[in-house]
């Protein structure tokens, strides 16, 4: 029996020893090819792949399937970060879209398929639903010839033009770059080197340690970067996820700078040092820090459900300065409609250069100006029948108090979000496909945050008691 394939907000993914098979990859490629060949016959479709060992083989297979439907399949001639694919699609008006073969931030025994629109944005919900509905039970045997194309170097050349190279060069920065064995390796150091940055790269060569690495720029996976920054006396450490759409950082003292801090720092940098303006689009699970920065500079903030496709849809309307998700994916409206972890890393270097401050000083200033916040997320596993009851109750759920606090604002935009008078908040979101409730909370202290998390978990389990509703 063929596997059931769901195209989620960031594509489809599975383990290599489970459903990520040639058969299922061809089924998705067949569906995409049928849609594109009907709406844009003969158009170019770009295909790229990350640095995982099996990714190139699957990307070439996808390209041959697309070509079999009369599309011009241009397959990257080397591994590429996802932003390179998105940028290439966006800059070629002959292209109707793109496909990225990547495991992204998932462990290295995973691979996935991401679908891109003709403007370089991640597949909209409507397009993803159309592709999913077109997936048939059996794969075709239709194949055609592919062309290999360099999509990486033109993209990297463009990156160099997007920051103030003279200011960065004069700053004489030393930076540790950690690609977590992913597809930004060698590429980001090359761009930084061209801009006059002294780069120390770690986790660049695939070895036995890669199998145990989770290529997501969060603790504990950034521990080696923290250690390397201190050992070499670097100004900062910059960490990308497996396909280069997300980033986080480490300051010169070896402290982890969270994606939430990065989003807030870069937003203020764009507003102050680059004198840019526009609306700010944030996911509902994003930290309050960015909203505080935006409010300080009279920027309008638009809040969207979790999943970058919602932010992308808003960015398509124009007048967007920055779009960001809580995991550290940041998109600049002036650049393209997709997240770019390489550009975000370069902008951090530009921020240090133009401000004359260390990343440690910048992070401390952020806390002093906008307040300290403590953020956390828990993935609560519950029985299938419990989550079914929770999903049924959710639309009408309106707790009077949570952890002894009275909400001042309630949102059912995506799950249940409760906000309090001091801008603390808690969010409960049931997974659409798994017996998991994702619980997020942010508060001024760890104790207050954890109290909100515990109370929210009780609500999800149905253990809050009648007084909680």
C-alpha positions as CSV (number, residue, x, y, z in Angstrom):
1,X,0.0,0.0,0.0
2,X,1.3,3.4,-0.9
3,X,2.2,5.8,1.9
4,X,-0.2,8.7,2.6
5,X,1.7,11.9,1.8
6,X,0.8,15.2,3.5
7,X,2.4,18.4,2.2
8,X,2.7,20.4,5.5
9,X,3.7,24.1,6.0
10,X,7.3,23.4,5.2
11,X,6.9,20.5,2.7
12,X,7.1,16.8,3.2
13,X,9.7,14.9,5.1
14,X,10.4,11.4,6.4
15,X,13.2,9.1,7.5
16,X,15.4,7.5,4.8
17,X,14.7,4.1,6.3
18,X,10.9,4.6,6.3
19,X,8.8,6.6,3.8
20,X,11.5,8.6,2.0
21,X,11.8,6.3,-0.9
22,X,12.3,6.6,-4.7
23,X,8.6,5.6,-5.1
24,X,7.3,8.4,-2.9
25,X,9.7,11.0,-4.2
26,X,8.5,10.2,-7.8
27,X,4.9,10.4,-6.7
28,X,5.4,13.9,-5.4
29,X,7.4,14.9,-8.5
30,X,4.7,13.5,-10.7
31,X,2.1,15.6,-9.0
32,X,4.1,18.8,-9.2
33,X,4.9,18.1,-12.8
34,X,1.3,17.5,-13.7
35,X,0.3,20.8,-12.1
36,X,3.2,22.9,-13.6
37,X,3.0,21.3,-17.0
38,X,-0.7,22.2,-17.1
39,X,-0.3,25.8,-15.9
40,X,3.1,26.7,-17.4
41,X,3.9,24.2,-20.1
42,X,7.6,24.1,-21.0
43,X,8.7,26.4,-18.1
44,X,11.9,26.0,-16.1
45,X,11.7,24.3,-12.7
46,X,14.9,24.6,-10.6
47,X,15.8,21.6,-8.4
48,X,18.4,21.8,-5.6
49,X,19.6,19.6,-2.8
50,X,21.3,19.9,0.6
51,X,24.6,18.4,1.7
52,X,23.2,15.0,2.8
53,X,24.7,12.0,1.2
54,X,21.5,10.8,-0.6
55,X,20.1,14.3,-1.5
56,X,21.8,14.7,-4.9
57,X,20.6,11.3,-6.2
58,X,17.0,12.1,-5.3
59,X,17.2,15.7,-6.7
60,X,18.4,14.3,-10.1
61,X,15.5,11.8,-10.0
62,X,13.0,14.6,-9.3
63,X,14.5,16.5,-12.3
64,X,14.2,13.6,-14.7
65,X,10.5,13.2,-13.7
66,X,9.8,16.9,-14.3
67,X,11.6,16.7,-17.6
68,X,9.4,13.8,-18.6
69,X,6.4,16.1,-18.5
70,X,8.0,18.6,-20.9
71,X,9.3,20.9,-18.2
72,X,12.9,22.3,-18.4
73,X,14.5,20.8,-15.3
74,X,17.6,22.7,-14.1
75,X,19.3,20.7,-11.3
76,X,21.9,22.4,-9.2
77,X,25.5,21.2,-10.0
78,X,26.4,21.2,-6.3
79,X,24.7,21.1,-2.9
80,X,23.0,24.4,-2.2
81,X,21.4,26.2,0.7
82,X,17.6,26.6,0.3
83,X,17.9,30.4,0.0
84,X,20.0,29.9,-3.2
85,X,17.1,28.0,-4.8
86,X,14.5,30.5,-3.7
87,X,16.6,33.4,-5.0
88,X,17.3,31.7,-8.3
89,X,13.6,31.0,-8.9
90,X,12.7,34.6,-8.0
91,X,15.2,36.1,-10.4
92,X,14.2,34.0,-13.4
93,X,10.9,35.0,-15.0
94,X,11.0,31.8,-17.1
95,X,10.7,29.7,-14.0
96,X,7.4,28.5,-12.7
97,X,8.8,27.2,-9.4
98,X,11.3,25.0,-7.7
99,X,11.8,21.9,-5.6
100,X,14.3,21.5,-2.8
101,X,15.5,18.1,-1.6
102,X,16.5,18.7,2.0
103,X,16.2,17.4,5.5
104,X,16.4,21.0,6.8
105,X,16.8,21.2,10.6
106,X,15.8,17.5,11.1
107,X,18.3,14.8,12.0
108,X,20.6,13.5,9.3
109,X,18.6,10.3,8.8
110,X,15.8,12.4,7.4
111,X,15.2,13.9,3.9
112,X,12.3,16.0,2.6
113,X,10.8,17.8,-0.3
114,X,10.0,21.6,-0.3
115,X,8.0,23.2,-3.1
116,X,8.5,26.8,-4.2
117,X,6.3,29.2,-6.1
118,X,7.4,31.2,-9.1
119,X,8.2,34.2,-6.9
120,X,10.6,32.2,-4.8
121,X,8.3,31.8,-1.9
122,X,7.5,28.6,-0.1
123,X,4.4,26.8,-1.4
124,X,1.2,28.5,-0.4
125,X,-1.4,26.4,1.4
126,X,-3.6,26.4,-1.7
127,X,-0.7,25.3,-4.0
128,X,0.3,22.6,-1.5
129,X,-3.2,21.3,-1.3
130,X,-3.4,21.2,-5.1
131,X,-0.1,19.2,-5.3
132,X,-1.3,16.8,-2.5
133,X,-4.6,16.2,-4.2
134,X,-2.7,15.3,-7.4
135,X,-0.5,12.6,-5.8
136,X,-1.4,9.2,-7.2
137,X,-0.9,5.8,-5.6
138,X,1.6,4.6,-8.1
139,X,4.7,6.4,-9.4
140,X,5.1,7.0,-13.1
141,X,7.9,5.8,-15.3
142,X,8.1,9.0,-17.3
143,X,11.6,10.4,-17.4
144,X,13.5,13.1,-19.4
145,X,16.9,14.7,-19.6
146,X,18.1,17.3,-17.1
147,X,20.5,20.2,-17.2
148,X,22.9,20.9,-14.4
149,X,23.2,24.6,-13.5
150,X,25.3,26.6,-11.0
151,X,22.7,28.4,-8.8
152,X,25.1,28.9,-5.8
153,X,27.7,31.4,-7.0
154,X,25.3,34.0,-8.5
155,X,23.4,33.9,-5.3
156,X,26.6,34.3,-3.2
157,X,27.7,37.2,-5.4
158,X,24.4,39.0,-4.7
159,X,24.7,38.5,-1.0
160,X,27.9,40.5,-1.0
161,X,26.1,43.5,-2.4
162,X,23.4,43.5,0.3
163,X,25.6,44.6,3.2
164,X,28.1,47.4,3.8
165,X,31.3,45.6,2.9
166,X,33.6,48.6,3.6
167,X,32.2,48.9,7.2
168,X,32.5,45.2,7.8
169,X,36.1,45.1,6.4
170,X,37.2,48.0,8.7
171,X,35.8,46.2,11.8
172,X,38.4,43.4,11.5
173,X,36.0,40.8,12.9
174,X,36.8,37.2,13.8
175,X,33.8,34.9,13.6
176,X,33.3,31.2,14.2
177,X,30.9,29.8,11.5
178,X,29.1,26.6,12.3
179,X,27.0,25.1,9.5
180,X,26.2,22.0,11.6
181,X,27.5,19.9,8.6
182,X,24.7,21.5,6.5
183,X,24.5,23.2,3.1
184,X,25.9,26.6,4.1
185,X,29.3,25.0,4.8
186,X,32.2,26.6,2.8
187,X,29.8,29.0,1.2
188,X,29.1,31.4,4.1
189,X,32.9,31.5,5.0
190,X,33.7,32.3,1.4
191,X,31.4,35.3,1.4
192,X,32.6,36.5,4.8
193,X,36.2,36.1,3.7
194,X,35.5,38.3,0.7
195,X,34.1,40.9,3.0
196,X,37.3,40.9,5.1
197,X,36.1,38.8,8.0
198,X,38.5,36.3,9.6
199,X,36.6,33.1,9.7
200,X,37.0,29.9,11.7
201,X,34.7,27.2,10.4
202,X,33.7,24.1,12.4
203,X,31.6,21.1,11.5
204,X,32.4,21.6,7.8
205,X,33.7,18.2,6.9
206,X,31.4,15.2,7.0
207,X,32.6,12.6,9.5
208,X,31.1,10.0,11.8
209,X,30.0,12.8,14.2
210,X,27.5,14.1,11.6
211,X,25.2,11.2,12.2
212,X,24.7,12.3,15.8
213,X,24.3,16.0,15.0
214,X,20.8,17.6,14.9
215,X,21.3,20.5,12.5
216,X,19.1,22.9,14.3
217,X,20.7,26.2,15.7
218,X,19.5,25.7,19.3
219,X,21.1,24.3,22.4
220,X,22.7,21.7,22.9
221,X,23.7,21.6,19.2
222,X,25.4,25.0,19.4
223,X,27.7,23.9,22.4
224,X,30.7,23.2,20.1
225,X,30.3,26.7,18.6
226,X,30.2,28.2,22.1
227,X,33.4,26.5,23.1
228,X,35.2,27.4,19.8
229,X,34.3,31.1,20.2
230,X,35.9,31.2,23.6
231,X,38.9,29.2,22.5
232,X,39.8,31.4,19.5
233,X,38.7,34.6,21.1
234,X,36.2,35.3,18.3
235,X,33.9,38.3,18.3
236,X,30.9,36.0,17.6
237,X,29.8,32.6,16.5
238,X,27.1,32.2,13.8
239,X,25.2,29.0,13.4
240,X,22.9,27.9,10.5
241,X,20.5,25.0,10.2
242,X,20.8,22.2,7.7
243,X,19.6,24.1,4.7
244,X,20.4,27.6,5.6
245,X,17.1,29.2,6.2
246,X,17.6,29.7,10.0
247,X,20.4,31.1,12.2
248,X,21.3,31.7,15.8
249,X,24.5,33.2,17.3
250,X,27.0,33.0,20.1
251,X,28.5,36.1,21.6
252,X,32.2,36.6,22.5
253,X,31.7,35.3,26.0
254,X,30.3,32.0,24.7
255,X,26.7,32.8,25.5
256,X,23.9,31.5,23.2
257,X,22.0,34.4,21.6
258,X,18.6,33.0,20.8
259,X,16.8,33.4,17.5
260,X,14.3,35.7,19.3
261,X,17.1,38.0,20.3
262,X,18.5,37.8,16.7
263,X,15.2,38.8,15.2
264,X,14.9,41.8,17.6
265,X,18.5,42.9,17.1
266,X,18.2,42.7,13.3
267,X,14.9,44.6,13.3
268,X,16.4,47.4,15.2
269,X,19.5,47.4,13.0
270,X,17.3,47.7,9.9
271,X,15.4,50.6,11.4
272,X,18.3,52.5,13.0
273,X,21.5,51.8,11.0
274,X,20.0,51.2,7.6
275,X,17.0,53.6,7.9
276,X,14.6,51.1,6.4
277,X,10.9,51.1,7.1
278,X,7.9,48.8,6.5
279,X,5.6,46.5,8.2
280,X,6.8,43.6,10.4
281,X,5.2,40.1,10.1
282,X,5.7,37.7,13.0
283,X,4.4,34.2,13.8
284,X,2.0,33.9,16.7
285,X,4.6,32.0,18.7
286,X,7.3,34.6,18.3
287,X,8.8,36.4,21.3
288,X,7.4,39.7,22.5
289,X,10.9,41.3,22.0
290,X,10.4,42.0,18.3
291,X,7.0,43.5,18.9
292,X,8.5,45.8,21.6
293,X,11.2,46.9,19.1
294,X,8.6,47.5,16.4
295,X,6.4,49.5,18.8
296,X,9.4,51.7,19.8
297,X,9.8,52.7,16.2
298,X,6.1,53.0,15.3
299,X,6.2,50.0,13.0
300,X,3.0,48.2,12.3
301,X,3.1,44.5,13.4
302,X,1.0,41.8,11.7
303,X,0.7,38.5,13.6
304,X,0.1,35.2,11.7
305,X,-0.4,31.5,12.5
306,X,2.6,29.3,12.9
307,X,4.2,28.3,9.6
308,X,6.2,30.5,7.3
309,X,3.7,30.1,4.5
310,X,1.4,32.4,6.4
311,X,4.1,35.0,6.7
312,X,4.9,34.6,3.0
313,X,1.3,35.2,2.0
314,X,1.4,38.5,4.0
315,X,4.7,39.5,2.5
316,X,3.2,39.1,-1.0
317,X,1.1,42.2,-0.3
318,X,4.2,44.4,-0.1
319,X,5.5,47.0,2.2
320,X,7.2,44.4,4.4
321,X,10.4,45.3,6.2
322,X,10.9,41.9,7.9
323,X,9.1,38.6,8.3
324,X,10.2,36.2,11.0
325,X,9.2,32.9,12.7
326,X,10.1,31.9,16.2
327,X,12.6,29.2,15.1
328,X,14.9,31.9,13.6
329,X,13.9,32.1,10.0
330,X,14.1,35.7,8.9
331,X,13.1,37.2,5.6
332,X,13.7,40.7,4.4
333,X,11.1,42.1,2.1
334,X,13.7,44.0,0.1
335,X,15.6,40.7,-0.6
336,X,13.1,37.9,-1.3
337,X,10.0,36.1,0.0
338,X,11.9,33.4,1.8
339,X,14.0,33.1,4.9
340,X,17.8,33.5,4.5
341,X,20.1,32.4,7.3
342,X,23.2,33.4,5.4
343,X,22.0,37.0,4.9
344,X,20.9,37.1,8.6
345,X,24.4,36.1,9.6
346,X,26.0,38.8,7.4
347,X,23.6,41.4,8.9
348,X,24.8,40.5,12.4
349,X,28.4,41.2,11.2
350,X,27.2,44.5,9.7
351,X,25.4,45.4,13.0
352,X,28.6,44.8,15.0
353,X,30.7,46.8,12.5
354,X,28.3,49.8,12.3
355,X,27.5,50.0,16.0
356,X,31.1,49.4,17.1
357,X,29.8,47.1,19.8
358,X,30.3,43.4,20.5
359,X,27.5,41.0,20.2
360,X,27.6,40.6,24.0
361,X,27.1,44.4,24.4
362,X,24.3,44.4,21.8
363,X,22.4,41.6,23.6
364,X,22.8,43.3,27.0
365,X,21.6,46.6,25.5
366,X,18.6,44.8,24.1
367,X,17.6,43.4,27.5
368,X,18.1,46.7,29.2
369,X,16.0,48.6,26.7
370,X,13.2,46.1,26.1
371,X,13.3,43.9,29.2
372,X,14.4,40.4,29.9
373,X,12.2,37.6,28.8
374,X,12.3,33.9,29.3
375,X,10.9,31.7,26.5
376,X,10.3,28.0,26.2
377,X,8.4,25.4,24.2
378,X,7.3,21.9,25.3
379,X,6.0,19.2,23.0
380,X,3.4,17.4,25.2
381,X,2.6,13.8,24.1
382,X,-0.9,12.7,25.0
383,X,-3.2,9.8,24.2
384,X,-5.0,10.0,20.8
385,X,-8.4,10.2,22.5
386,X,-7.2,13.1,24.8
387,X,-6.0,15.2,21.9
388,X,-9.2,14.5,20.0
389,X,-11.2,15.9,23.0
390,X,-8.8,18.8,23.2
391,X,-9.2,19.7,19.5
392,X,-13.0,19.5,19.9
393,X,-13.0,21.8,23.0
394,X,-10.4,24.3,21.7
395,X,-12.6,26.7,19.7
396,X,-14.7,27.5,22.8
397,X,-11.9,27.3,25.3
398,X,-11.5,30.5,27.3
399,X,-9.9,29.9,30.7
400,X,-10.7,32.6,33.3
401,X,-7.3,32.2,35.0
402,X,-4.1,30.3,34.2
403,X,-1.5,29.8,36.9
404,X,-3.4,32.4,39.0
405,X,-3.3,35.0,36.2
406,X,-6.2,36.5,34.4
407,X,-5.8,36.8,30.6
408,X,-6.3,40.3,29.1
409,X,-6.4,39.0,25.6
410,X,-7.5,35.6,24.1
411,X,-6.8,34.5,20.5
412,X,-8.0,31.3,18.7
413,X,-6.1,32.2,15.5
414,X,-3.9,29.1,15.9
415,X,-4.8,27.0,18.9
416,X,-5.3,29.0,22.1
417,X,-3.1,32.0,23.0
418,X,-3.6,33.8,26.3
419,X,-1.8,37.1,26.9
420,X,-1.5,38.9,30.3
421,X,-1.1,42.4,31.5
422,X,2.8,42.3,31.7
423,X,3.0,40.9,28.2
424,X,3.6,37.3,29.4
425,X,1.7,34.8,27.3
426,X,1.1,31.1,26.7
427,X,0.1,29.3,23.6
428,X,-1.4,25.8,23.1
429,X,-1.4,24.3,19.6
430,X,-2.4,20.7,18.9
431,X,-0.4,19.0,16.1
432,X,-2.5,18.4,13.0
433,X,-0.9,15.0,12.4
434,X,0.5,13.7,15.7
435,X,-0.8,13.1,19.2
436,X,1.2,16.1,20.4
437,X,0.2,19.5,21.9
438,X,2.8,22.2,21.4
439,X,2.9,24.5,24.4
440,X,4.8,27.8,24.3
441,X,5.2,30.4,27.1
442,X,7.2,33.6,27.7
443,X,7.5,35.6,30.9
444,X,9.9,37.9,32.7
445,X,11.3,35.0,34.8
446,X,11.9,31.3,34.4
447,X,9.7,30.6,37.4
448,X,6.7,32.5,35.9
449,X,7.3,31.0,32.5
450,X,7.3,27.4,33.9
451,X,4.2,28.1,35.9
452,X,2.4,29.0,32.7
453,X,3.8,26.0,30.9
454,X,2.6,23.6,33.6
455,X,-0.8,25.1,33.8
456,X,-1.2,25.0,30.0
457,X,-0.1,21.3,30.0
458,X,-2.8,20.6,32.5
459,X,-5.4,22.2,30.3
460,X,-4.2,20.1,27.3
461,X,-4.4,16.9,29.4
462,X,-7.9,17.9,30.6
463,X,-6.6,18.1,34.2
464,X,-7.1,21.8,34.8
465,X,-10.3,21.3,36.7
466,X,-13.6,23.2,36.3
467,X,-12.1,26.4,37.9
468,X,-9.7,26.7,35.0
469,X,-12.5,27.3,32.4
